[in-house]
Amino acid sequence: VIKTAVRQFDATAINHASVTSSTRLGEEWHLGVHDHLSGEDLTVRARSVGAATGPKAPPVDEHMKLRLSSGVHLVVDVAGDFPTDKGVLLPETEDGRVMYVIPWVGKLLVGTTDVQFTGDPMEPKPSEEEVEYLIRHYHRYFDAPSTEVLSSWVGYRALKDEGGSTAQASRESVIDEIRPGFVQVAGGKLTTY
């Protein structure tokens, strides 16, 4: 994506930098940028801004309100009678969703949760409640006397905040021009870029 922007659309790519502010001045945007390698703060001028900031709100006063949904995944050992050549979709959890257990690199991948997240997305850690939820449902369907979590991680979905539960929020990508020349992206899944 970055190479296409640079090669075909004359974009300038800057790595190891964070946008700290954005101000509309006349027909252009002035972005405050912090260079993490040099420690320098500089201003970048742009005709337009595309803010695909994931779980972080973009640095502009008026922006699309986001809500974060967390999805936890676990890796556990294969135990009991689990078929190691097939994935299994667990048809119904206690809150009416579905889960999956699939073979993954000689282990099992168990996922996923979908709950409102209110912590710091820069410190991604699965909550104890979400891990316990996945293990409880795994044991409900499979004969495994005990389950040690070998690895776990959490991903965040930045969804447009339209109220309701995160599980019922749309996973469609939302692209809105919040202000002239300032486009914000939210929603989508892992396969969206």
Contact map, one row per residue, 1 for C-alpha under 8 A:
1111100000000000000000000000000000000000000000000000000000000000000000000000000000000000000000000000000000000000000000000000000000000000000000000000000000000000000000000000000000000000000000000
1111110000001000000000000000000000000000000000000000000000000000000000000000000000000000000000000000000000000000000000000000000000000000000000000000000000000000000000000000000000000000000000000
1111111000000000000000000000000000000000000000000000000000000000000000000000000000000000000000000000000000000000000000000000000000000000000000000000000000000000000000000000000000000000000000000
1111111110000000000000000000000000000000000000000000000000000000000000000000000000000000000000000000000000000000000000000000000000000000000000000000000000000000000000000000000000000000000000000
1111111111100000000000000000000000000000000000000000000000000000000000000000000000000000000000000000000000000000000000000000000000000000000000000000000000000000000000000000000000000000000000000
0111111111111000000000000000000000000000000000000000000000000000000000000000000000000000000000000000000000000000000000000000000000000000000000000000000000000000000000000000000000000000000000000
0011111111100000000000000000000000000000000000000000000000000000000000000000000000000000000000000000000000000000000000000000000000000000000000000000000000000000000000000000000000000000000000000
0001111111000000000000000000000000000000000000000000000000000000000000000000000000000000000000000000000000000000000000000000000000000000000000000000000000000000000000000000000000000000000000000
0001111111100000000000000000000000000000000000000000000000000000000000000000000000000000000000000000000000000000000000000000000000000000000000000000000000000000000000000000000000000000000000000
0000111111110000000000000000000000000000000000000000000000000000000000000000000000000000000000000000000000000000000000000000000000000000000000000000000000000000000000000000000000000000000000000
0000111011111000000000000000000000000000000000000000000000000000000000000000000000000000000000000000000000000000000000000000000000000000000000000000000000000000000000000000000000000000000000000
0000010001111100000000000000000000000000000000000000000000000000000000000000000000000000000000000000000000000000000000000000000000000000000000000000000000000000000000000000000000000000000000000
0100010000111110000000000000000000000000000000000000000000000000000000000000000000000000000000000000000000000000000000000000000000000000000000000000000000000000000000000000000000000000000000000
0000000000011111100000000000000000000000000000000000000000000000000000000000000000000000000000000000000000000000000000000000000000000000000000000000000000000000000000000000000000000000000000000
0000000000001111100000000000000000000000000000000000000000000000000000000000000000000000000000000000000000000000000000000000000000000000000000000000000000000000000000000000000000000000000000000
0000000000000111110000000000000000111000000000000000000000000000000000000000000000000000000000000000000000000000000000000000000000000000000000000000000000000000000000000000000000000000000000000
0000000000000111111000000000000011111000000000000000000000000000000000000000000000000000000000000000000000000000000000000000000000000000000000000000000000000000000000000000000000000000000000000
0000000000000001111100000000000011110000000000000000000000000000000000000000000000000000000000000000000000000000000000000000000000000000000000000000000000000000000000000000000000000000000000000
0000000000000000111111000000001111000000000000000000000000100000000000000000000000000000000000000000000000000000000000000000000000000000000000000000000000000000000000000000000000000000000000000
0000000000000000011111000000001111000000000000000000000000100000000000000000000000000000000000000000000000000000000000000000000000000000000000000000000000000000000000000000000000000000000000000
0000000000000000001111100000001110000000000000000000000000110000000000000000000000000000000000000000000000000000000000000000000000000000000000000000000000000000000000000000000000000000000000000
0000000000000000001111110000111100000000000000000000000000110000000000000000000000000000000000000000000000000000000000000000000000000000000000000000000000000000000000000000000000000000000000000
0000000000000000000011111000111000000000000000000000000000010000000000000000000000000000000000000000000000000000000000000000000000000000000000000000000000000000000000000000000000000000000000000
0000000000000000000001111111110000000000000000000000000000000000000000000000000000000000000000000000000000000000000000000000000000000000000000000000000000000000000000000000000000000000000000000
0000000000000000000000111111110000000000000000000000000000000000000000000000000000000000000000000000000000000000000000000000000000000000000000000000000000000000000000000000000000000000000000000
0000000000000000000000011111100000000000000000000000000000000000000000000000000000000000000000000000000000000000000000000000000000000000000000000000000000000000000000000000000000000000000000000
0000000000000000000000011111100000000000000000100000000000000000000000000000000000000000000000000000000000000000000000000000000000000000000000000000000000000000000000000000000000000000000000000
0000000000000000000000011111110000000000000011110000000000000000000000000000000000000000000000000000000000000000000000000000000000000000000000000000000000000000000000000000000000001000000000000
0000000000000000000001111111111000000000000011111000000000000000000000000000000000000000000000000000000000000000000000000000000000000000000000000000000000000000000000000000000000001000000000000
0000000000000000000001111001111100000000001111000000000000000000000000000000000000000000000000000000000000000000000000000000000000000000000000000000000000000000000000000000000000000000000000000
0000000000000000001111100000111110000000001111000000000000000000000000000000000000000000000000000000000000000000000000000000000000000000000000000000000000000000000000000000000000000000000000000
0000000000000000001111000000011111000000111100000000000000000000000000000000000000000000000000000000000000000000000000000000000000000000000000000000000000000000000000000000000000000000000000000
0000000000000000111110000000001111100000111100000000000000000000000000000000000000000000000000000000000000000000000000000000000000000000000000000000000000000000000000000000000000000000000000000
0000000000000000111100000000000111110011110000000000000000000000000000000000000000000000000000000000000000000000000000000000000000000000000000000000000000000000000000000000000000000000000000000
0000000000000001110000000000000011111111110000000000000000000000000000000000000000000000000000000000000000000000000000000000000000000000000000000000000000000000000000000000000000000000000000000
0000000000000001110000000000000001111111000000000000000000000000000000000000000000000000000000000000000000000000000000000000000000000000000000000000000000000000000000000000000000000000000000000
0000000000000001100000000000000000111110000000000000000000000000000000000000000000000000000000000000000000000000000000000000000000000000000000000000000000000000000000000000000000000000000000000
0000000000000000000000000000000000111111000000000000000000000000000000000000000000000000000000000000000000000000000000000000000000000000000000000000000000000000000000000000000000000000000000000
0000000000000000000000000000000001111111100000000000000000000000000000000000000000000000000000000000000000000000000000000000000000000000000000000000000000000000000000000000000000000000000000000
0000000000000000000000000000000001110111110000000000000000000000000000000000000000000000000000000000000000000000000000000000000000000000000000000000000000000000000000000000000000000000000000000
0000000000000000000000000000000111100011111000000000000000000000000000000000000000000000000000000000000000000000000000000000000000000000000000000000000000000000000000000000000000000000000000000
0000000000000000000000000000000111100001111100000000000000000000000000000000000000000000000000000000000000000000000000000000000000000000000000000000000000000000000000000000000000000000000000000
0000000000000000000000000000011110000000111110000000000000000000000000000000000000000000000000000000000000000000000000000000000000000000000000000000000000000000000000000000000000000000000000000
0000000000000000000000000000011110000000011111000000000000000000000000000000000000000000000000000000000000000000000000000000000000000000000000000000000000000000000000000000000000000000000000000
0000000000000000000000000001111000000000001111100000000000000000000000000000000000000000000000000000000000000000000000000000000000000000000000000000000000000000000000000000000000000000000000000
0000000000000000000000000001111000000000000111111000000000000000000000000000000000000000000000000000000000000000000000000000000000000000000000000000000000000000000000000000000000000000000000000
0000000000000000000000000011100000000000000011111000000000000000000000000000000000000000000000000000000000000000000000000000000000000000000000000000000000000000000000000000000000001000000000000
0000000000000000000000000001100000000000000001111100000000000000000000000000000000000000000000000000000000000000000000000000000000000000000000000000000000000000000000000000000000001110000000000
0000000000000000000000000000100000000000000001111110000000000000000000000000000000000000000000000000000000000000000000000000000000000000000000000000000000000000000000000000000000001110000000000
0000000000000000000000000000000000000000000000011111000000000000000000000000000000000000000000000000000000000000000000000000000000000000000000000000000000000000000000000000000000000111100000000
0000000000000000000000000000000000000000000000001111100001000000000000000000000000000000000000000000000000000000000000000000000000000000000000000000000000000000000000000000000000000111100000000
0000000000000000000000000000000000000000000000000111110000000000000000000000000000000000000000000000000000000000000000000000000000000000000000000000000000000000000000000000000000000001110000000
0000000000000000000000000000000000000000000000000011111111000000000000000000000000000000000000000000000000000000000000000000000000000000000000000000000000000000000000000000000000000000100000000
0000000000000000000000000000000000000000000000000001111110000000000000000000000000000000000000000000000000000000000000000000000000000000000000000000000000001100000000000000000000000000010000000
0000000000000000000000000000000000000000000000000000111110000000010100000000000000000000000000000000000000000000000000001000000000000000000000000000000000011100000000000000000000000000000000000
0000000000000000000000000000000000000000000000000000111111000000000000000000000000000000000000000000000000000000000000001000000000000000000000000000000000000000000000000000000000000000000000000
0000000000000000000000000000000000000000000000000000111111100010110000000000000000000000000000000000000000000000000000000000000000000000000000000000000000000000000000000000000000000000000000000
0000000000000000000000000000000000000000000000000010100111110010000000000000000000000000000000000000000000000000000000000000000000000000000000000000000000000000000000000000000000000000000000000
0000000000000000001111000000000000000000000000000000000011111000000000000000000000000000000000000000000000000000000000000000000000000000000000000000000000000000000000000000000000000000000000000
0000000000000000000011100000000000000000000000000000000001111110000000000000000000000000000000000000000000000000000000000000000000000000000000000000000000000000000000000000000000000000000000000
0000000000000000000000000000000000000000000000000000000000111110000000000000000000000000000000000000000000000000000000000000000000000000000000000000000000000000000000000000000000000000000000000
0000000000000000000000000000000000000000000000000000000000011111000000000000000000000000000000000000000000000000000000000000000000000000000000000000000000000000000000000000000001100000000000000
0000000000000000000000000000000000000000000000000000000011011111100000000000000000000000000000000000000000000000000000000000000000000000000000000000000000000000000000000000000001000001000000000
0000000000000000000000000000000000000000000000000000000000000111110000000000000000000000000000000000000000000000000000000000000000000000000000000000000000000001000000000000000101000001000000000
0000000000000000000000000000000000000000000000000000000010000011111000000000000000000000000000000000000000000000000000000000000000000000000000000000000000000001100000000000000000000000000000000
0000000000000000000000000000000000000000000000000000001010000001111100000000000000000000000000000000000000000000000000000000000000000000000000000000000000000111100000000000000000000000010000000
0000000000000000000000000000000000000000000000000000000000000000111110000000000000000000000000000000000000000000000110000000000000000000000000000000000000000111100001000000000000000000000000000
0000000000000000000000000000000000000000000000000000001000000000011111000000000000000000000000000000000000000000000111000000000000000000000000000000000000011110000001000000000000000000000000000
0000000000000000000000000000000000000000000000000000000000000000001111100000000000000000000000000000000000000000011110000000000000000000000000000000000000011110000001100000000000000000000000000
0000000000000000000000000000000000000000000000000000000000000000000111110000000000000000000000000000000000000000111110000000000000000000000000000000000001111000000000000000000000000000000000000
0000000000000000000000000000000000000000000000000000000000000000000011111000000000000000000000000000000000000011111000000000000000000000000000000000000001111000000000000000000000000000000000000
0000000000000000000000000000000000000000000000000000000000000000000001111100000000000000000000000000000000000011110000000000010001100000000000000000000111100000000000000000000000000000000000000
0000000000000000000000000000000000000000000000000000000000000000000000111110000000000000000000000000000000001111100000000000000000000000000000000000000111000000000000000000000000000000000000000
0000000000000000000000000000000000000000000000000000000000000000000000011111000000000000000000000000000000001110000000000000000000100100000000000000111110000000000000000000000000000000000000000
0000000000000000000000000000000000000000000000000000000000000000000000001111100000000000000000000000000000111100000000000000000000000000000000000000111100000000000000000000000000000000000000000
0000000000000000000000000000000000000000000000000000000000000000000000000111110000000000000000000000000000111100000000000000000000000000000000000011111000000000000000000000000000000000000000000
0000000000000000000000000000000000000000000000000000000000000000000000000011111000000000000000000000000001110000000000000000000000000000000000000011010000000000000000000000000000000000000000000
0000000000000000000000000000000000000000000000000000000000000000000000000001111101010000000000000000000001110000000000000000000000000000000000000000000000000000000000000000000000000000000000000
0000000000000000000000000000000000000000000000000000000000000000000000000000111111000000000000000000000000000000000000000000000000000000000000110000000000000000000000000000000000000000000000000
0000000000000000000000000000000000000000000000000000000000000000000000000000011111000000000000000000000000000000000000000000000000000000000001110000000000000000000000000000000000000000000000000
0000000000000000000000000000000000000000000000000000000000000000000000000000001111100000000000000000000000000000000000000000000000000000000001100000000000000000000000000000000000000000000000000
0000000000000000000000000000000000000000000000000000000000000000000000000000011111110000000000000000000000000000000000000000000000000000000001000000000000000000000000000000000000000000000000000
0000000000000000000000000000000000000000000000000000000000000000000000000000000011111110000000000000000000000000000000000000000000000000000000000000000000000000000000000000000000000000000000000
0000000000000000000000000000000000000000000000000000000000000000000000000000010001111110000000000000011000000000000000000000000000000000000000000000000000000000000000000000000000000000000000000
0000000000000000000000000000000000000000000000000000000000000000000000000000000000111110000000000000001000000000000000000000000000000000000000000000000000000000000000000000000000000000000000000
0000000000000000000000000000000000000000000000000000000000000000000000000000000000111111000000000000011000000000000000000000000000000000000000000000000000000000000000000000000000000000000000000
0000000000000000000000000000000000000000000000000000000000000000000000000000000000111111100000000001111000000000000000000000000000000000000000000000000000000000000000000000000000000000000000000
0000000000000000000000000000000000000000000000000000000000000000000000000000000000000111110000000001110000000000000000000000000000000000000000000000000000000000000000000000000000000000000000000
0000000000000000000000000000000000000000000000000000000000000000000000000000000000000011111000000111100000000000000000000000000000000000000000000000000000000000000000000000000000000000000000000
0000000000000000000000000000000000000000000000000000000000000000000000000000000000000001111110000111100000000000000000000000000000000000000010000000000000000000000000000000000000000000000000000
0000000000000000000000000000000000000000000000000000000000000000000000000000000000000000111110001110000000000000000000000000000000000000000000000000000000000000000000000000000000000000000000000
0000000000000000000000000000000000000000000000000000000000000000000000000000000000000000011111111110000000000000000000000000000000000000000000000000000000000000000000000000000000000000000000000
0000000000000000000000000000000000000000000000000000000000000000000000000000000000000000011111111110000000000000000000000000000000000000100000000000000000000000000000000000000000000000000000000
0000000000000000000000000000000000000000000000000000000000000000000000000000000000000000000111111000000000000000000000000000000000000000000000000000000000000000000000000000000000000000000000000
0000000000000000000000000000000000000000000000000000000000000000000000000000000000000000000111111000000000000000000000000000000000000000000000000000000000000000000000000000000000000000000000000
0000000000000000000000000000000000000000000000000000000000000000000000000000000000000000000111111100000000000000000000000000000000000000000000000000000000000000000000000000000000000000000000000
0000000000000000000000000000000000000000000000000000000000000000000000000000000000000000001111111110000000000000000000000000000000000000000000000000000000000000000000000000000000000000000000000
0000000000000000000000000000000000000000000000000000000000000000000000000000000000000000111110011111000000000000000000000000000000000000000000000000000000000000000000000000000000000000000000000
0000000000000000000000000000000000000000000000000000000000000000000000000000000000000000111110001111100000000111000000000000000000000000000000000000000000000000000000000000000000000000000000000
0000000000000000000000000000000000000000000000000000000000000000000000000000000000000011110000000111110000001111000000000000000000000000000000000000000000000000000000000000000000000000000000000
0000000000000000000000000000000000000000000000000000000000000000000000000000000000000011110000000011111000011110000000000000000000000000010000000000000000000000000000000000000000000000000000000
0000000000000000000000000000000000000000000000000000000000000000000000000000000000010111000000000001111100011100000000000000000000000000000000000000000000000000000000000000000000000000000000000
0000000000000000000000000000000000000000000000000000000000000000000000000000000000011110000000000000111111111000000000000000000000000000000000000000000000000000000000000000000000000000000000000
0000000000000000000000000000000000000000000000000000000000000000000000000000000000000000000000000000011111111000000000000000000000000000000000000000000000000000000000000000000000000000000000000
0000000000000000000000000000000000000000000000000000000000000000000000000000000000000000000000000000001111110000000000000000000000000000000000000000000000000000000000000000000000000000000000000
0000000000000000000000000000000000000000000000000000000000000000000000000000110000000000000000000000001111110000000000000000000000000000000000000000000000000000000000000000000000000000000000000
0000000000000000000000000000000000000000000000000000000000000000000000000011110000000000000000000000001111111000000000000000000000000000000000000000000000000000000000000000000000000000000000000
0000000000000000000000000000000000000000000000000000000000000000000000000011110000000000000000000000111111111100000000000000000000000000000000000000000000000000000000000000000000000000000000000
0000000000000000000000000000000000000000000000000000000000000000000000001111000000000000000000000001111100111110000000000000000000000000000000000000000000000000000000000000000000000000000000000
0000000000000000000000000000000000000000000000000000000000000000000000001111000000000000000000000011110000011111000000000000000000000100010000000000000000000000000000000000000000000000000000000
0000000000000000000000000000000000000000000000000000000000000000000000111100000000000000000000000011100000001111100000000000000000000100000000000000000000000000000000000000000000000000000000000
0000000000000000000000000000000000000000000000000000000000000000000000111000000000000000000000000011000000000111110000000000000000000100000000000000000000000000000000000000000000000000000000000
0000000000000000000000000000000000000000000000000000000000000000000001111000000000000000000000000000000000000011111000000000000001000100000000000000000000000000000000000000000000000000000000000
0000000000000000000000000000000000000000000000000000000000000000000011110000000000000000000000000000000000000001111100000000000000000000000000000000000000000000000001100000000000000000000000000
0000000000000000000000000000000000000000000000000000000000000000000011100000000000000000000000000000000000000000111110000000000000000000000000000000000000000000000011100000000000000000000000000
0000000000000000000000000000000000000000000000000000000000000000001111000000000000000000000000000000000000000000011111000000000000000000000000000000000000000000000011000000000000000000000000000
0000000000000000000000000000000000000000000000000000000000000000001111000000000000000000000000000000000000000000001111100000000000000000000000000000000000000000000000000000000000000000000000000
0000000000000000000000000000000000000000000000000000000000000000000100000000000000000000000000000000000000000000000111110000000000000000000000000000000000000000000000000000000000000000000000000
0000000000000000000000000000000000000000000000000000000000000000000000000000000000000000000000000000000000000000000011111000000000000000000000000000000000000000000000000000000000000000000000000
0000000000000000000000000000000000000000000000000000000000000000000000000000000000000000000000000000000000000000000001111111000000000000000000000000000000000000000000000000000000000000000000000
0000000000000000000000000000000000000000000000000000001100000000000000000000000000000000000000000000000000000000000000111111000000000000000000000000000000010000000000000000000000000000000000000
0000000000000000000000000000000000000000000000000000000000000000000000000000000000000000000000000000000000000000000000011111000000000000000000000000000000000000000000000000000000000000000000000
0000000000000000000000000000000000000000000000000000000000000000000000000000000000000000000000000000000000000000000000011111100000000000000000000000000000000000000000000000000000000000000000000
0000000000000000000000000000000000000000000000000000000000000000000000000000000000000000000000000000000000000000000000011111110000000000000000000000000011100000000000000000000000000000000000000
0000000000000000000000000000000000000000000000000000000000000000000000000000000000000000000000000000000000000000000000000011111000000000000000000000000011000000000000000000000000000000000000000
0000000000000000000000000000000000000000000000000000000000000000000000010000000000000000000000000000000000000000000000000001111101100000000000000000000111000000000000000000000000000000000000000
0000000000000000000000000000000000000000000000000000000000000000000000000000000000000000000000000000000000000000000000000000111111100000000000000000000000000000000000000000000000000000000000000
0000000000000000000000000000000000000000000000000000000000000000000000000000000000000000000000000000000000000000000000000000011111110000000000000000000000000000000000000000000000000000000000000
0000000000000000000000000000000000000000000000000000000000000000000000000000000000000000000000000000000000000000000000000000001111111000000000000000000000000000000000000000000000000000000000000
0000000000000000000000000000000000000000000000000000000000000000000000010000000000000000000000000000000000000000100000000000011111111100000000000000000000000000000000000000000000000000000000000
0000000000000000000000000000000000000000000000000000000000000000000000010100000000000000000000000000000000000000000000000000011111111110000000000000000000000000000000000000000000000000000000000
0000000000000000000000000000000000000000000000000000000000000000000000000000000000000000000000000000000000000000000000000000000111111111000000000000000000000000000000000000000000000000000000000
0000000000000000000000000000000000000000000000000000000000000000000000000000000000000000000000000000000000000000000000000000000011111111100000000000000000000000000000000000000000000000000000000
0000000000000000000000000000000000000000000000000000000000000000000000000100000000000000000000000000000000000111100000000000000001111111110000000000000000000000000000000000000000000000000000000
0000000000000000000000000000000000000000000000000000000000000000000000000000000000000000000000000000000000000000000000000000000000111111111000000010000000000000000000000000000000000000000000000
0000000000000000000000000000000000000000000000000000000000000000000000000000000000000000000000000000000000000000000000000000000000011111111100000000000000000000000000000000000000000000000000000
0000000000000000000000000000000000000000000000000000000000000000000000000000000000000000000010000000000000000000000000000000000000001111111110000000000000000000000000000000000000000000000000000
0000000000000000000000000000000000000000000000000000000000000000000000000000000000000000000000000000100000000100000000000000000000000111111111000000000000000000000000000000000000000000000000000
0000000000000000000000000000000000000000000000000000000000000000000000000000000000000000000000000000000000000000000000000000000000000011111111110000000000000000000000000000000000000000000000000
0000000000000000000000000000000000000000000000000000000000000000000000000000000000000000000000000000000000000000000000000000000000000001111111000000000000000000000000000000000000000000000000000
0000000000000000000000000000000000000000000000000000000000000000000000000000000000000000010000000000000000000000000000000000000000000000111111100000000000000000000000000000000000000000000000000
0000000000000000000000000000000000000000000000000000000000000000000000000000000111000000000000000000000000000000000000000000000000000000011111110000000000000000000000000000000000000000000000000
0000000000000000000000000000000000000000000000000000000000000000000000000000001110000000000000000000000000000000000000000000000000000000001011111000000000000000000000000000000000000000000000000
0000000000000000000000000000000000000000000000000000000000000000000000000000001100000000000000000000000000000000000000000000000000000000001001111110000000000000000000000000000000000000000000000
0000000000000000000000000000000000000000000000000000000000000000000000000000000000000000000000000000000000000000000000000000000000000000000000111110000000000000000000000000000000000000000000000
0000000000000000000000000000000000000000000000000000000000000000000000000000000000000000000000000000000000000000000000000000000000000000000000011111000000000000000000000000000000000000000000000
0000000000000000000000000000000000000000000000000000000000000000000000000001100000000000000000000000000000000000000000000000000000000010000000011111100000000000000000000000000000000000000000000
0000000000000000000000000000000000000000000000000000000000000000000000000001100000000000000000000000000000000000000000000000000000000000000000000111110000000000000000000000000000000000000000000
0000000000000000000000000000000000000000000000000000000000000000000000000111000000000000000000000000000000000000000000000000000000000000000000000011111100000000000000000000000000000000000000000
0000000000000000000000000000000000000000000000000000000000000000000000000111100000000000000000000000000000000000000000000000000000000000000000000001111100000000000000000000000000000000000000000
0000000000000000000000000000000000000000000000000000000000000000000000000111000000000000000000000000000000000000000000000000000000000000000000000000111110000000000000000000000000000000000000000
0000000000000000000000000000000000000000000000000000000000000000000000011110000000000000000000000000000000000000000000000000010000000000000000000000111111000000000000000000000000000000000000000
0000000000000000000000000000000000000000000000000000000000000000000000011100000000000000000000000000000000000000000000000001110000000000000000000000001111100000000000000000000000000000000000000
0000000000000000000000000000000000000000000000000000000000000000000001111000000000000000000000000000000000000000000000000001110000000000000000000000000111110000000000000000000000000000000000000
0000000000000000000000000000000000000000000000000000000000000000000001110000000000000000000000000000000000000000000000000001000000000000000000000000000011111000000000000000000000000000000000000
0000000000000000000000000000000000000000000000000000001000000000000111100000000000000000000000000000000000000000000000001000000000000000000000000000000001111100000000000000000000000000000000000
0000000000000000000000000000000000000000000000000000011000000000000111100000000000000000000000000000000000000000000000000000000000000000000000000000000000111110000000000000000000000000001110000
0000000000000000000000000000000000000000000000000000011000000000011110000000000000000000000000000000000000000000000000000000000000000000000000000000000000011111000000000000000000000000011100000
0000000000000000000000000000000000000000000000000000000000000000011110000000000000000000000000000000000000000000000000000000000000000000000000000000000000001111100000001110000000000000011100000
0000000000000000000000000000000000000000000000000000000000000001111000000000000000000000000000000000000000000000000000000000000000000000000000000000000000000111110000000000010000000000011000000
0000000000000000000000000000000000000000000000000000000000000000111000000000000000000000000000000000000000000000000000000000000000000000000000000000000000000011111000000000000000000000000000000
0000000000000000000000000000000000000000000000000000000000000000000000000000000000000000000000000000000000000000000000000000000000000000000000000000000000000001111100001000000000000000000000000
0000000000000000000000000000000000000000000000000000000000000000000000000000000000000000000000000000000000000000000000000000000000000000000000000000000000000000111110001000000000000000000000000
0000000000000000000000000000000000000000000000000000000000000000000000000000000000000000000000000000000000000000000000000000000000000000000000000000000000000000011111011000000000000000000000000
0000000000000000000000000000000000000000000000000000000000000000000000000000000000000000000000000000000000000000001100000000000000000000000000000000000000000000001111111000000000000000000000000
0000000000000000000000000000000000000000000000000000000000000000001110000000000000000000000000000000000000000000011100000000000000000000000000000000000000000000000111111000000000000000000000000
0000000000000000000000000000000000000000000000000000000000000000000010000000000000000000000000000000000000000000011000000000000000000000000000000000000000000000000011111000000000000000000000000
0000000000000000000000000000000000000000000000000000000000000000000000000000000000000000000000000000000000000000000000000000000000000000000000000000000000000000000111111100000000000000000000000
0000000000000000000000000000000000000000000000000000000000000000000000000000000000000000000000000000000000000000000000000000000000000000000000000000000000000010011111111110000000000000000000000
0000000000000000000000000000000000000000000000000000000000000000000000000000000000000000000000000000000000000000000000000000000000000000000000000000000000000010000000011111000000000000001000000
0000000000000000000000000000000000000000000000000000000000000000000000000000000000000000000000000000000000000000000000000000000000000000000000000000000000000010000000001111100000000000001110000
0000000000000000000000000000000000000000000000000000000000000000000000000000000000000000000000000000000000000000000000000000000000000000000000000000000000000000000000000111110000000000001100000
0000000000000000000000000000000000000000000000000000000000000000000000000000000000000000000000000000000000000000000000000000000000000000000000000000000000000000000000000011111000000000111100000
0000000000000000000000000000000000000000000000000000000000000000000000000000000000000000000000000000000000000000000000000000000000000000000000000000000000000001000000000001111100000000111100000
0000000000000000000000000000000000000000000000000000000000000000000000000000000000000000000000000000000000000000000000000000000000000000000000000000000000000000000000000000111110000011110000000
0000000000000000000000000000000000000000000000000000000000000001000000000000000000000000000000000000000000000000000000000000000000000000000000000000000000000000000000000000011111000011100000000
0000000000000000000000000000000000000000000000000000000000000000000000000000000000000000000000000000000000000000000000000000000000000000000000000000000000000000000000000000001111111111000000000
0000000000000000000000000000000000000000000000000000000000000111000000000000000000000000000000000000000000000000000000000000000000000000000000000000000000000000000000000000000111110111000000000
0000000000000000000000000000000000000000000000000000000000000100000000000000000000000000000000000000000000000000000000000000000000000000000000000000000000000000000000000000000011111110000000000
0000000000000000000000000000000000000000000000000000000000000000000000000000000000000000000000000000000000000000000000000000000000000000000000000000000000000000000000000000000011111100000000000
0000000000000000000000000001100000000000000000111000000000000000000000000000000000000000000000000000000000000000000000000000000000000000000000000000000000000000000000000000000010111110000000000
0000000000000000000000000000000000000000000000011110000000000000000000000000000000000000000000000000000000000000000000000000000000000000000000000000000000000000000000000000000011111111000000000
0000000000000000000000000000000000000000000000011110000000000000000000000000000000000000000000000000000000000000000000000000000000000000000000000000000000000000000000000000001111101111100000000
0000000000000000000000000000000000000000000000000111000000000011000000000000000000000000000000000000000000000000000000000000000000000000000000000000000000000000000000000000001111000111110000000
0000000000000000000000000000000000000000000000000111100000000000000000000000000000000000000000000000000000000000000000000000000000000000000000000000000000000000000000000000111100000011111000000
0000000000000000000000000000000000000000000000000001010000000000010000000000000000000000000000000000000000000000000000000000000000000000000000000000000000000111000000000000111000000001111100000
0000000000000000000000000000000000000000000000000000000000000000000000000000000000000000000000000000000000000000000000000000000000000000000000000000000000001111000000000111110000000000111110000
0000000000000000000000000000000000000000000000000000000000000000000000000000000000000000000000000000000000000000000000000000000000000000000000000000000000001110000000000011110000000000011111110
0000000000000000000000000000000000000000000000000000000000000000000000000000000000000000000000000000000000000000000000000000000000000000000000000000000000001000000000000010000000000000001111110
0000000000000000000000000000000000000000000000000000000000000000000000000000000000000000000000000000000000000000000000000000000000000000000000000000000000000000000000000000000000000000000111111
0000000000000000000000000000000000000000000000000000000000000000000000000000000000000000000000000000000000000000000000000000000000000000000000000000000000000000000000000000000000000000000111111
0000000000000000000000000000000000000000000000000000000000000000000000000000000000000000000000000000000000000000000000000000000000000000000000000000000000000000000000000000000000000000000111111
0000000000000000000000000000000000000000000000000000000000000000000000000000000000000000000000000000000000000000000000000000000000000000000000000000000000000000000000000000000000000000000001111
